[in-house]
């Protein structure tokens, strides 16, 4: 899950990616997947979760997700490679 927070910008509110989970303020979480981001935008989930009014700029989150996906090799099912921290034993 990717944490995002709202920050003030000259043109209004924008989302800031917080992968280290250190930025102050209320945060919201989204899967780092373009489809999940699009669904959250369509449902106005960030506005509700972060208790904002008006429109919010989600471009920084979309750019972060695209950069992350470009840097992660895809598997056969189209998802990025993931490793499990648990072992069977």
Secondary structure as GFF3:
##gff-version 3
##sequence-region A 1 89
A	DSSP	beta_strand	2	9	.	.	.	ID=ss1
A	DSSP	beta_strand	12	17	.	.	.	ID=ss2
A	DSSP	beta_strand	27	30	.	.	.	ID=ss3
A	DSSP	alpha_helix	34	42	.	.	.	ID=ss4
A	DSSP	alpha_helix	45	49	.	.	.	ID=ss5
A	DSSP	beta_strand	56	57	.	.	.	ID=ss6
A	DSSP	alpha_helix	59	71	.	.	.	ID=ss7
###
